[in-house]
Amino acid sequence: MTAEETQSVQLVVGSLLGTAGVGVLAWAAKSLVGEIRALVEKVARQDERINVLAVELGAIRRWRDEFSSGLPAQVRQTVELELLRMARAGEGDS
């Protein structure tokens, strides 16, 4: 093989490798974009779950607050009614 033929073969091989390299880079970029999209979708699903949990937690906190403020009022009301009943019962006995 002459020097010119060797140089031609090297150019052809280099060109093929260059084309293959570009193809590999394009494939890698597409693969990377696919992975990024999958991660973005996964994060979006997690974000939705977090929002659902936040809503549920808010509902539980509201229930707790209503229970905390409502229970003492109910107890006070029950005690007042019981005292009134006892007072009326005492008046009836006299």
PDB file as gemmi writes it, atoms N, CA and C in Angstrom:
CRYST1    1.000    1.000    1.000  90.00  90.00  90.00 P 1                      
ATOM      1  N   MET A   1       0.857  -1.159   0.000  1.00  0.00           N  
ATOM      2  CA  MET A   1       0.000   0.000   0.000  1.00  0.00           C  
ATOM      3  C   MET A   1       0.908   1.227   0.000  1.00  0.00           C  
ATOM      4  N   THR A   2       0.568   2.136  -0.853  1.00  0.00           N  
ATOM      5  CA  THR A   2       1.367   3.354  -0.976  1.00  0.00           C  
ATOM      6  C   THR A   2       0.987   4.320   0.136  1.00  0.00           C  
ATOM      7  N   ALA A   3       1.771   5.323   0.264  1.00  0.00           N  
ATOM      8  CA  ALA A   3       1.516   6.341   1.282  1.00  0.00           C  
ATOM      9  C   ALA A   3       0.199   7.048   0.998  1.00  0.00           C  
ATOM     10  N   GLU A   4      -0.067   7.274  -0.289  1.00  0.00           N  
ATOM     11  CA  GLU A   4      -1.331   7.933  -0.650  1.00  0.00           C  
ATOM     12  C   GLU A   4      -2.522   7.038  -0.306  1.00  0.00           C  
ATOM     13  N   GLU A   5      -2.381   5.747  -0.571  1.00  0.00           N  
ATOM     14  CA  GLU A   5      -3.470   4.815  -0.254  1.00  0.00           C  
ATOM     15  C   GLU A   5      -3.675   4.731   1.262  1.00  0.00           C  
ATOM     16  N   THR A   6      -2.585   4.696   1.989  1.00  0.00           N  
ATOM     17  CA  THR A   6      -2.665   4.657   3.447  1.00  0.00           C  
ATOM     18  C   THR A   6      -3.363   5.904   3.969  1.00  0.00           C  
ATOM     19  N   GLN A   7      -2.983   7.045   3.394  1.00  0.00           N  
ATOM     20  CA  GLN A   7      -3.609   8.293   3.817  1.00  0.00           C  
ATOM     21  C   GLN A   7      -5.102   8.290   3.473  1.00  0.00           C  
ATOM     22  N   SER A   8      -5.468   7.760   2.316  1.00  0.00           N  
ATOM     23  CA  SER A   8      -6.879   7.679   1.924  1.00  0.00           C  
ATOM     24  C   SER A   8      -7.653   6.773   2.878  1.00  0.00           C  
ATOM     25  N   VAL A   9      -7.050   5.629   3.199  1.00  0.00           N  
ATOM     26  CA  VAL A   9      -7.706   4.702   4.125  1.00  0.00           C  
ATOM     27  C   VAL A   9      -7.867   5.373   5.491  1.00  0.00           C  
ATOM     28  N   GLN A  10      -6.834   6.056   5.935  1.00  0.00           N  
ATOM     29  CA  GLN A  10      -6.912   6.751   7.220  1.00  0.00           C  
ATOM     30  C   GLN A  10      -8.015   7.814   7.204  1.00  0.00           C  
ATOM     31  N   LEU A  11      -8.127   8.529   6.091  1.00  0.00           N  
ATOM     32  CA  LEU A  11      -9.177   9.546   5.974  1.00  0.00           C  
ATOM     33  C   LEU A  11     -10.564   8.908   6.004  1.00  0.00           C  
ATOM     34  N   VAL A  12     -10.709   7.782   5.279  1.00  0.00           N  
ATOM     35  CA  VAL A  12     -12.003   7.091   5.255  1.00  0.00           C  
ATOM     36  C   VAL A  12     -12.341   6.575   6.655  1.00  0.00           C  
ATOM     37  N   VAL A  13     -11.369   5.923   7.293  1.00  0.00           N  
ATOM     38  CA  VAL A  13     -11.594   5.395   8.642  1.00  0.00           C  
ATOM     39  C   VAL A  13     -11.886   6.544   9.610  1.00  0.00           C  
ATOM     40  N   GLY A  14     -11.136   7.611   9.515  1.00  0.00           N  
ATOM     41  CA  GLY A  14     -11.368   8.775  10.374  1.00  0.00           C  
ATOM     42  C   GLY A  14     -12.743   9.363  10.147  1.00  0.00           C  
ATOM     43  N   SER A  15     -13.136   9.413   8.895  1.00  0.00           N  
ATOM     44  CA  SER A  15     -14.463   9.941   8.570  1.00  0.00           C  
ATOM     45  C   SER A  15     -15.549   9.047   9.151  1.00  0.00           C  
ATOM     46  N   LEU A  16     -15.369   7.725   8.993  1.00  0.00           N  
ATOM     47  CA  LEU A  16     -16.344   6.784   9.548  1.00  0.00           C  
ATOM     48  C   LEU A  16     -16.406   6.891  11.068  1.00  0.00           C  
ATOM     49  N   LEU A  17     -15.236   6.964  11.690  1.00  0.00           N  
ATOM     50  CA  LEU A  17     -15.208   7.090  13.146  1.00  0.00           C  
ATOM     51  C   LEU A  17     -15.824   8.413  13.585  1.00  0.00           C  
ATOM     52  N   GLY A  18     -15.552   9.462  12.832  1.00  0.00           N  
ATOM     53  CA  GLY A  18     -16.142  10.760  13.148  1.00  0.00           C  
ATOM     54  C   GLY A  18     -17.648  10.709  13.038  1.00  0.00           C  
ATOM     55  N   THR A  19     -18.160  10.089  11.978  1.00  0.00           N  
ATOM     56  CA  THR A  19     -19.603   9.954  11.801  1.00  0.00           C  
ATOM     57  C   THR A  19     -20.180   9.094  12.912  1.00  0.00           C  
ATOM     58  N   ALA A  20     -19.483   8.009  13.229  1.00  0.00           N  
ATOM     59  CA  ALA A  20     -19.944   7.134  14.304  1.00  0.00           C  
ATOM     60  C   ALA A  20     -19.921   7.890  15.632  1.00  0.00           C  
ATOM     61  N   GLY A  21     -18.876   8.682  15.822  1.00  0.00           N  
ATOM     62  CA  GLY A  21     -18.782   9.464  17.051  1.00  0.00           C  
ATOM     63  C   GLY A  21     -19.940  10.438  17.189  1.00  0.00           C  
ATOM     64  N   VAL A  22     -20.295  11.087  16.077  1.00  0.00           N  
ATOM     65  CA  VAL A  22     -21.427  12.009  16.098  1.00  0.00           C  
ATOM     66  C   VAL A  22     -22.707  11.240  16.389  1.00  0.00           C  
ATOM     67  N   GLY A  23     -22.845  10.058  15.780  1.00  0.00           N  
ATOM     68  CA  GLY A  23     -24.019   9.223  16.030  1.00  0.00           C  
ATOM     69  C   GLY A  23     -24.117   8.807  17.485  1.00  0.00           C  
ATOM     70  N   VAL A  24     -22.975   8.434  18.046  1.00  0.00           N  
ATOM     71  CA  VAL A  24     -22.948   8.033  19.454  1.00  0.00           C  
ATOM     72  C   VAL A  24     -23.308   9.218  20.342  1.00  0.00           C  
ATOM     73  N   LEU A  25     -22.767  10.386  20.015  1.00  0.00           N  
ATOM     74  CA  LEU A  25     -23.087  11.577  20.800  1.00  0.00           C  
ATOM     75  C   LEU A  25     -24.567  11.932  20.686  1.00  0.00           C  
ATOM     76  N   ALA A  26     -25.122  11.801  19.479  1.00  0.00           N  
ATOM     77  CA  ALA A  26     -26.548  12.087  19.292  1.00  0.00           C  
ATOM     78  C   ALA A  26     -27.392  11.096  20.095  1.00  0.00           C  
ATOM     79  N   TRP A  27     -27.027   9.828  20.050  1.00  0.00           N  
ATOM     80  CA  TRP A  27     -27.752   8.812  20.819  1.00  0.00           C  
ATOM     81  C   TRP A  27     -27.651   9.109  22.320  1.00  0.00           C  
ATOM     82  N   ALA A  28     -26.442   9.453  22.770  1.00  0.00           N  
ATOM     83  CA  ALA A  28     -26.245   9.750  24.189  1.00  0.00           C  
ATOM     84  C   ALA A  28     -27.077  10.965  24.603  1.00  0.00           C  
ATOM     85  N   ALA A  29     -27.122  11.971  23.743  1.00  0.00           N  
ATOM     86  CA  ALA A  29     -27.911  13.168  24.059  1.00  0.00           C  
ATOM     87  C   ALA A  29     -29.396  12.823  24.143  1.00  0.00           C  
ATOM     88  N   LYS A  30     -29.890  12.027  23.189  1.00  0.00           N  
ATOM     89  CA  LYS A  30     -31.303  11.626  23.219  1.00  0.00           C  
ATOM     90  C   LYS A  30     -31.598  10.807  24.473  1.00  0.00           C  
ATOM     91  N   SER A  31     -30.685   9.925  24.813  1.00  0.00           N  
ATOM     92  CA  SER A  31     -30.859   9.100  26.003  1.00  0.00           C  
ATOM     93  C   SER A  31     -30.886   9.973  27.256  1.00  0.00           C  
ATOM     94  N   LEU A  32     -29.987  10.938  27.302  1.00  0.00           N  
ATOM     95  CA  LEU A  32     -29.925  11.843  28.446  1.00  0.00           C  
ATOM     96  C   LEU A  32     -31.198  12.673  28.556  1.00  0.00           C  
ATOM     97  N   VAL A  33     -31.702  13.150  27.427  1.00  0.00           N  
ATOM     98  CA  VAL A  33     -32.951  13.914  27.426  1.00  0.00           C  
ATOM     99  C   VAL A  33     -34.092  13.036  27.934  1.00  0.00           C  
ATOM    100  N   GLY A  34     -34.120  11.778  27.501  1.00  0.00           N  
ATOM    101  CA  GLY A  34     -35.145  10.846  27.980  1.00  0.00           C  
ATOM    102  C   GLY A  34     -35.063  10.640  29.486  1.00  0.00           C  
ATOM    103  N   GLU A  35     -33.855  10.494  29.994  1.00  0.00           N  
ATOM    104  CA  GLU A  35     -33.668  10.317  31.439  1.00  0.00           C  
ATOM    105  C   GLU A  35     -34.110  11.560  32.203  1.00  0.00           C  
ATOM    106  N   ILE A  36     -33.779  12.728  31.673  1.00  0.00           N  
ATOM    107  CA  ILE A  36     -34.179  13.978  32.327  1.00  0.00           C  
ATOM    108  C   ILE A  36     -35.696  14.092  32.348  1.00  0.00           C  
ATOM    109  N   ARG A  37     -36.351  13.770  31.239  1.00  0.00           N  
ATOM    110  CA  ARG A  37     -37.818  13.813  31.194  1.00  0.00           C  
ATOM    111  C   ARG A  37     -38.422  12.862  32.222  1.00  0.00           C  
ATOM    112  N   ALA A  38     -37.857  11.665  32.319  1.00  0.00           N  
ATOM    113  CA  ALA A  38     -38.361  10.687  33.289  1.00  0.00           C  
ATOM    114  C   ALA A  38     -38.213  11.217  34.716  1.00  0.00           C  
ATOM    115  N   LEU A  39     -37.080  11.849  35.001  1.00  0.00           N  
ATOM    116  CA  LEU A  39     -36.871  12.409  36.339  1.00  0.00           C  
ATOM    117  C   LEU A  39     -37.827  13.565  36.615  1.00  0.00           C  
ATOM    118  N   VAL A  40     -38.060  14.404  35.614  1.00  0.00           N  
ATOM    119  CA  VAL A  40     -38.996  15.522  35.785  1.00  0.00           C  
ATOM    120  C   VAL A  40     -40.396  14.990  36.072  1.00  0.00           C  
ATOM    121  N   GLU A  41     -40.813  13.948  35.347  1.00  0.00           N  
ATOM    122  CA  GLU A  41     -42.128  13.347  35.587  1.00  0.00           C  
ATOM    123  C   GLU A  41     -42.206  12.740  36.989  1.00  0.00           C  
ATOM    124  N   LYS A  42     -41.123  12.095  37.409  1.00  0.00           N  
ATOM    125  CA  LYS A  42     -41.097  11.496  38.742  1.00  0.00           C  
ATOM    126  C   LYS A  42     -41.209  12.576  39.816  1.00  0.00           C  
ATOM    127  N   VAL A  43     -40.485  13.675  39.635  1.00  0.00           N  
ATOM    128  CA  VAL A  43     -40.552  14.784  40.587  1.00  0.00           C  
ATOM    129  C   VAL A  43     -41.954  15.376  40.605  1.00  0.00           C  
ATOM    130  N   ALA A  44     -42.586  15.488  39.431  1.00  0.00           N  
ATOM    131  CA  ALA A  44     -43.952  16.033  39.361  1.00  0.00           C  
ATOM    132  C   ALA A  44     -44.920  15.138  40.127  1.00  0.00           C  
ATOM    133  N   ARG A  45     -44.761  13.817  39.989  1.00  0.00           N  
ATOM    134  CA  ARG A  45     -45.632  12.897  40.735  1.00  0.00           C  
ATOM    135  C   ARG A  45     -45.403  13.037  42.238  1.00  0.00           C  
ATOM    136  N   GLN A  46     -44.146  13.162  42.636  1.00  0.00           N  
ATOM    137  CA  GLN A  46     -43.842  13.339  44.058  1.00  0.00           C  
ATOM    138  C   GLN A  46     -44.427  14.657  44.564  1.00  0.00           C  
ATOM    139  N   ASP A  47     -44.354  15.695  43.723  1.00  0.00           N  
ATOM    140  CA  ASP A  47     -44.910  16.997  44.095  1.00  0.00           C  
ATOM    141  C   ASP A  47     -46.417  16.894  44.303  1.00  0.00           C  
ATOM    142  N   GLU A  48     -47.087  16.136  43.432  1.00  0.00           N  
ATOM    143  CA  GLU A  48     -48.532  15.932  43.589  1.00  0.00           C  
ATOM    144  C   GLU A  48     -48.834  15.208  44.901  1.00  0.00           C  
ATOM    145  N   ARG A  49     -48.040  14.200  45.214  1.00  0.00           N  
ATOM    146  CA  ARG A  49     -48.234  13.460  46.477  1.00  0.00           C  
ATOM    147  C   ARG A  49     -48.024  14.372  47.680  1.00  0.00           C  
ATOM    148  N   ILE A  50     -46.999  15.217  47.598  1.00  0.00           N  
ATOM    149  CA  ILE A  50     -46.725  16.151  48.693  1.00  0.00           C  
ATOM    150  C   ILE A  50     -47.898  17.111  48.864  1.00  0.00           C  
ATOM    151  N   ASN A  51     -48.451  17.594  47.752  1.00  0.00           N  
ATOM    152  CA  ASN A  51     -49.600  18.501  47.835  1.00  0.00           C  
ATOM    153  C   ASN A  51     -50.803  17.814  48.467  1.00  0.00           C  
ATOM    154  N   VAL A  52     -51.047  16.557  48.097  1.00  0.00           N  
ATOM    155  CA  VAL A  52     -52.163  15.807  48.684  1.00  0.00           C  
ATOM    156  C   VAL A  52     -51.949  15.646  50.189  1.00  0.00           C  
ATOM    157  N   LEU A  53     -50.730  15.300  50.575  1.00  0.00           N  
ATOM    158  CA  LEU A  53     -50.435  15.140  52.001  1.00  0.00           C  
ATOM    159  C   LEU A  53     -50.570  16.463  52.750  1.00  0.00           C  
ATOM    160  N   ALA A  54     -50.171  17.561  52.114  1.00  0.00           N  
ATOM    161  CA  ALA A  54     -50.303  18.873  52.754  1.00  0.00           C  
ATOM    162  C   ALA A  54     -51.769  19.219  52.985  1.00  0.00           C  
ATOM    163  N   VAL A  55     -52.612  18.902  52.011  1.00  0.00           N  
ATOM    164  CA  VAL A  55     -54.051  19.157  52.163  1.00  0.00           C  
ATOM    165  C   VAL A  55     -54.609  18.307  53.300  1.00  0.00           C  
ATOM    166  N   GLU A  56     -54.229  17.033  53.335  1.00  0.00           N  
ATOM    167  CA  GLU A  56     -54.705  16.151  54.405  1.00  0.00           C  
ATOM    168  C   GLU A  56     -54.211  16.623  55.768  1.00  0.00           C  
ATOM    169  N   LEU A  57     -52.957  17.059  55.828  1.00  0.00           N  
ATOM    170  CA  LEU A  57     -52.410  17.558  57.089  1.00  0.00           C  
ATOM    171  C   LEU A  57     -53.152  18.816  57.531  1.00  0.00           C  
ATOM    172  N   GLY A  58     -53.462  19.691  56.588  1.00  0.00           N  
ATOM    173  CA  GLY A  58     -54.233  20.891  56.917  1.00  0.00           C  
ATOM    174  C   GLY A  58     -55.601  20.543  57.472  1.00  0.00           C  
ATOM    175  N   ALA A  59     -56.246  19.539  56.876  1.00  0.00           N  
ATOM    176  CA  ALA A  59     -57.564  19.110  57.363  1.00  0.00           C  
ATOM    177  C   ALA A  59     -57.449  18.543  58.775  1.00  0.00           C  
ATOM    178  N   ILE A  60     -56.416  17.769  59.023  1.00  0.00           N  
ATOM    179  CA  ILE A  60     -56.216  17.194  60.358  1.00  0.00           C  
ATOM    180  C   ILE A  60     -55.957  18.306  61.375  1.00  0.00           C  
ATOM    181  N   ARG A  61     -55.164  19.292  60.989  1.00  0.00           N  
ATOM    182  CA  ARG A  61     -54.889  20.403  61.914  1.00  0.00           C  
ATOM    183  C   ARG A  61     -56.157  21.195  62.214  1.00  0.00           C  
ATOM    184  N   ARG A  62     -56.974  21.435  61.186  1.00  0.00           N  
ATOM    185  CA  ARG A  62     -58.244  22.145  61.416  1.00  0.00           C  
ATOM    186  C   ARG A  62     -59.145  21.342  62.352  1.00  0.00           C  
ATOM    187  N   TRP A  63     -59.223  20.033  62.126  1.00  0.00           N  
ATOM    188  CA  TRP A  63     -60.038  19.174  62.988  1.00  0.00           C  
ATOM    189  C   TRP A  63     -59.519  19.237  64.420  1.00  0.00           C  
ATOM    190  N   ARG A  64     -58.186  19.167  64.561  1.00  0.00           N  
ATOM    191  CA  ARG A  64     -57.577  19.231  65.898  1.00  0.00           C  
ATOM    192  C   ARG A  64     -57.918  20.557  66.578  1.00  0.00           C  
ATOM    193  N   ASP A  65     -57.793  21.658  65.840  1.00  0.00           N  
ATOM    194  CA  ASP A  65     -58.091  22.972  66.416  1.00  0.00           C  
ATOM    195  C   ASP A  65     -59.560  23.079  66.811  1.00  0.00           C  
ATOM    196  N   GLU A  66     -60.441  22.589  65.938  1.00  0.00           N  
ATOM    197  CA  GLU A  66     -61.872  22.626  66.260  1.00  0.00           C  
ATOM    198  C   GLU A  66     -62.173  21.755  67.475  1.00  0.00           C  
ATOM    199  N   PHE A  67     -61.543  20.600  67.535  1.00  0.00           N  
ATOM    200  CA  PHE A  67     -61.751  19.695  68.662  1.00  0.00           C  
ATOM    201  C   PHE A  67     -61.224  20.328  69.946  1.00  0.00           C  
ATOM    202  N   SER A  68     -60.018  20.939  69.849  1.00  0.00           N  
ATOM    203  CA  SER A  68     -59.403  21.548  71.040  1.00  0.00           C  
ATOM    204  C   SER A  68     -60.241  22.694  71.580  1.00  0.00           C  
ATOM    205  N   SER A  69     -60.795  23.492  70.689  1.00  0.00           N  
ATOM    206  CA  SER A  69     -61.603  24.621  71.166  1.00  0.00           C  
ATOM    207  C   SER A  69     -63.035  24.186  71.456  1.00  0.00           C  
ATOM    208  N   GLY A  70     -63.530  23.202  70.733  1.00  0.00           N  
ATOM    209  CA  GLY A  70     -64.913  22.766  70.910  1.00  0.00           C  
ATOM    210  C   GLY A  70     -65.121  21.918  72.142  1.00  0.00           C  
ATOM    211  N   LEU A  71     -64.166  21.091  72.487  1.00  0.00           N  
ATOM    212  CA  LEU A  71     -64.315  20.201  73.637  1.00  0.00           C  
ATOM    213  C   LEU A  71     -64.455  20.974  74.946  1.00  0.00           C  
ATOM    214  N   PRO A  72     -63.598  21.946  75.229  1.00  0.00           N  
ATOM    215  CA  PRO A  72     -63.785  22.701  76.477  1.00  0.00           C  
ATOM    216  C   PRO A  72     -65.153  23.391  76.532  1.00  0.00           C  
ATOM    217  N   ALA A  73     -65.620  23.894  75.398  1.00  0.00           N  
ATOM    218  CA  ALA A  73     -66.939  24.534  75.378  1.00  0.00           C  
ATOM    219  C   ALA A  73     -68.024  23.516  75.697  1.00  0.00           C  
ATOM    220  N   GLN A  74     -67.891  22.314  75.151  1.00  0.00           N  
ATOM    221  CA  GLN A  74     -68.878  21.263  75.428  1.00  0.00           C  
ATOM    222  C   GLN A  74     -68.827  20.846  76.888  1.00  0.00           C  
ATOM    223  N   VAL A  75     -67.620  20.729  77.427  1.00  0.00           N  
ATOM    224  CA  VAL A  75     -67.477  20.348  78.838  1.00  0.00           C  
ATOM    225  C   VAL A  75     -68.094  21.428  79.721  1.00  0.00           C  
ATOM    226  N   ARG A  76     -67.775  22.698  79.421  1.00  0.00           N  
ATOM    227  CA  ARG A  76     -68.334  23.803  80.205  1.00  0.00           C  
ATOM    228  C   ARG A  76     -69.863  23.791  80.142  1.00  0.00           C  
ATOM    229  N   GLN A  77     -70.386  23.587  78.934  1.00  0.00           N  
ATOM    230  CA  GLN A  77     -71.839  23.556  78.751  1.00  0.00           C  
ATOM    231  C   GLN A  77     -72.461  22.401  79.542  1.00  0.00           C  
ATOM    232  N   THR A  78     -71.820  21.243  79.498  1.00  0.00           N  
ATOM    233  CA  THR A  78     -72.328  20.082  80.230  1.00  0.00           C  
ATOM    234  C   THR A  78     -72.310  20.347  81.731  1.00  0.00           C  
ATOM    235  N   VAL A  79     -71.216  20.939  82.220  1.00  0.00           N  
ATOM    236  CA  VAL A  79     -71.116  21.244  83.655  1.00  0.00           C  
ATOM    237  C   VAL A  79     -72.188  22.251  84.055  1.00  0.00           C  
ATOM    238  N   GLU A  80     -72.383  23.295  83.230  1.00  0.00           N  
ATOM    239  CA  GLU A  80     -73.411  24.300  83.534  1.00  0.00           C  
ATOM    240  C   GLU A  80     -74.803  23.671  83.569  1.00  0.00           C  
ATOM    241  N   LEU A  81     -75.081  22.797  82.606  1.00  0.00           N  
ATOM    242  CA  LEU A  81     -76.385  22.126  82.591  1.00  0.00           C  
ATOM    243  C   LEU A  81     -76.563  21.228  83.817  1.00  0.00           C  
ATOM    244  N   GLU A  82     -75.498  20.543  84.178  1.00  0.00           N  
ATOM    245  CA  GLU A  82     -75.568  19.664  85.351  1.00  0.00           C  
ATOM    246  C   GLU A  82     -75.761  20.484  86.623  1.00  0.00           C  
ATOM    247  N   LEU A  83     -75.060  21.616  86.742  1.00  0.00           N  
ATOM    248  CA  LEU A  83     -75.238  22.481  87.914  1.00  0.00           C  
ATOM    249  C   LEU A  83     -76.657  23.038  87.963  1.00  0.00           C  
ATOM    250  N   LEU A  84     -77.184  23.425  86.811  1.00  0.00           N  
ATOM    251  CA  LEU A  84     -78.557  23.928  86.747  1.00  0.00           C  
ATOM    252  C   LEU A  84     -79.544  22.840  87.154  1.00  0.00           C  
ATOM    253  N   ARG A  85     -79.327  21.626  86.665  1.00  0.00           N  
ATOM    254  CA  ARG A  85     -80.203  20.508  87.018  1.00  0.00           C  
ATOM    255  C   ARG A  85     -80.139  20.231  88.518  1.00  0.00           C  
ATOM    256  N   MET A  86     -78.916  20.280  89.058  1.00  0.00           N  
ATOM    257  CA  MET A  86     -78.762  20.034  90.497  1.00  0.00           C  
ATOM    258  C   MET A  86     -79.439  21.148  91.303  1.00  0.00           C  
ATOM    259  N   ALA A  87     -79.321  22.385  90.851  1.00  0.00           N  
ATOM    260  CA  ALA A  87     -79.956  23.508  91.558  1.00  0.00           C  
ATOM    261  C   ALA A  87     -81.466  23.362  91.526  1.00  0.00           C  
ATOM    262  N   ARG A  88     -82.012  22.984  90.384  1.00  0.00           N  
ATOM    263  CA  ARG A  88     -83.465  22.799  90.270  1.00  0.00           C  
ATOM    264  C   ARG A  88     -83.922  21.614  91.120  1.00  0.00           C  
ATOM    265  N   ALA A  89     -83.107  20.581  91.143  1.00  0.00           N  
ATOM    266  CA  ALA A  89     -83.461  19.419  91.962  1.00  0.00           C  
ATOM    267  C   ALA A  89     -83.438  19.802  93.435  1.00  0.00           C  
ATOM    268  N   GLY A  90     -82.477  20.661  93.826  1.00  0.00           N  
ATOM    269  CA  GLY A  90     -82.398  21.123  95.212  1.00  0.00           C  
ATOM    270  C   GLY A  90     -83.579  21.998  95.579  1.00  0.00           C  
ATOM    271  N   GLU A  91     -84.055  22.816  94.629  1.00  0.00           N  
ATOM    272  CA  GLU A  91     -85.224  23.668  94.880  1.00  0.00           C  
ATOM    273  C   GLU A  91     -86.473  22.816  95.046  1.00  0.00           C  
ATOM    274  N   GLY A  92     -86.561  21.750  94.312  1.00  0.00           N  
ATOM    275  CA  GLY A  92     -87.725  20.875  94.387  1.00  0.00           C  
ATOM    276  C   GLY A  92     -87.773  20.119  95.701  1.00  0.00           C  
ATOM    277  N   ASP A  93     -86.618  19.836  96.283  1.00  0.00           N  
ATOM    278  CA  ASP A  93     -86.557  19.106  97.548  1.00  0.00           C  
ATOM    279  C   ASP A  93     -86.952  19.989  98.722  1.00  0.00           C  
ATOM    280  N   SER A  94     -86.747  21.293  98.652  1.00  0.00           N  
ATOM    281  CA  SER A  94     -87.009  22.176  99.785  1.00  0.00           C  
ATOM    282  C   SER A  94     -88.462  22.377 100.036  1.00  0.00           C  
TER     283      SER A  94                                                      
END                                                                             
